[in-house]
Amino acid sequence: MATVLSRDDQIIEHWGVIADGAYVAEYQTRQPDPSHWIAVGLVTPAERMTDRSMPRLLVGSGKTEEAAILDLELRLAQVEAALVS
């Protein structure tokens, strides 16, 4: 995970990758409010597929950064289950 710091060394965003299954999500987290985090991920197939190769944008949210990433992972699993079946 990469981190970007502001001038006063406050964390303003993280980047990471969720690569578990047929799809990969490259995501970025942000904290728009002190009690709210979001994780926005661009989801692409891990391997080239036919009509299912369209990139998708998914969003997870939570009260902590970890909760937002877990929510994004859950949404990724739901999309993967719908597209792979």
C-alpha positions as CSV (number, residue, x, y, z in Angstrom):
1,M,0.0,0.0,0.0
2,A,1.4,3.4,-0.9
3,T,0.7,6.5,1.2
4,V,0.6,10.2,0.3
5,L,1.2,12.7,3.1
6,S,0.2,16.4,3.2
7,R,2.7,19.1,4.2
8,D,1.9,18.6,7.9
9,D,2.5,14.8,7.6
10,Q,-1.2,14.0,7.8
11,I,-2.2,10.9,5.8
12,I,-4.5,12.0,3.0
13,E,-4.8,8.9,0.9
14,H,-3.6,5.3,0.4
15,W,-3.4,3.1,-2.6
16,G,-3.6,-0.7,-2.7
17,V,-4.5,-3.8,-4.7
18,I,-7.0,-6.5,-3.9
19,A,-6.0,-9.5,-6.0
20,D,-8.0,-12.5,-4.8
21,G,-9.9,-14.4,-7.4
22,A,-10.9,-13.8,-11.0
23,Y,-10.9,-10.0,-10.6
24,V,-8.4,-7.4,-9.4
25,A,-9.3,-4.1,-7.7
26,E,-6.8,-1.3,-7.7
27,Y,-8.1,1.0,-5.0
28,Q,-7.6,4.3,-3.3
29,T,-8.8,5.2,0.2
30,R,-9.9,8.7,1.4
31,Q,-11.3,10.2,4.6
32,P,-13.8,12.8,3.6
33,D,-15.0,13.2,7.1
34,P,-13.4,12.4,10.5
35,S,-15.8,9.5,11.1
36,H,-16.1,8.2,7.5
37,W,-13.7,6.5,5.1
38,I,-14.3,5.4,1.4
39,A,-12.4,3.0,-0.7
40,V,-12.8,3.4,-4.5
41,G,-11.6,0.6,-6.7
42,L,-11.2,0.1,-10.4
43,V,-12.0,-3.6,-11.0
44,T,-10.6,-5.5,-14.0
45,P,-10.4,-9.2,-14.8
46,A,-7.2,-10.9,-13.5
47,E,-7.1,-12.6,-17.0
48,R,-8.5,-11.4,-20.3
49,M,-12.1,-12.5,-20.7
50,T,-14.5,-11.9,-23.5
51,D,-17.6,-9.7,-22.8
52,R,-16.8,-9.5,-19.1
53,S,-13.6,-7.5,-19.6
54,M,-15.3,-4.1,-19.0
55,P,-13.6,-2.3,-16.1
56,R,-16.0,-1.5,-13.2
57,L,-15.8,1.1,-10.5
58,L,-16.8,-0.1,-7.0
59,V,-17.0,1.8,-3.7
60,G,-16.8,0.6,-0.2
61,S,-17.3,2.7,2.9
62,G,-17.0,2.5,6.7
63,K,-16.2,4.3,9.9
64,T,-12.5,3.2,9.6
65,E,-10.2,2.7,6.6
66,E,-10.1,-1.0,7.3
67,A,-13.9,-1.2,7.3
68,A,-14.1,0.7,4.0
69,I,-11.6,-1.8,2.4
70,L,-13.5,-4.8,3.8
71,D,-16.7,-3.3,2.3
72,L,-15.0,-2.9,-1.1
73,E,-13.8,-6.6,-0.8
74,L,-17.3,-7.7,-0.1
75,R,-18.7,-5.8,-3.1
76,L,-15.9,-7.2,-5.3
77,A,-16.8,-10.8,-4.2
78,Q,-20.5,-10.1,-5.1
79,V,-19.6,-8.8,-8.5
80,E,-17.3,-11.7,-9.1
81,A,-19.9,-14.2,-8.1
82,A,-22.5,-12.6,-10.4
83,L,-20.1,-12.5,-13.4
84,V,-18.3,-15.8,-13.1
85,S,-21.4,-17.9,-12.7
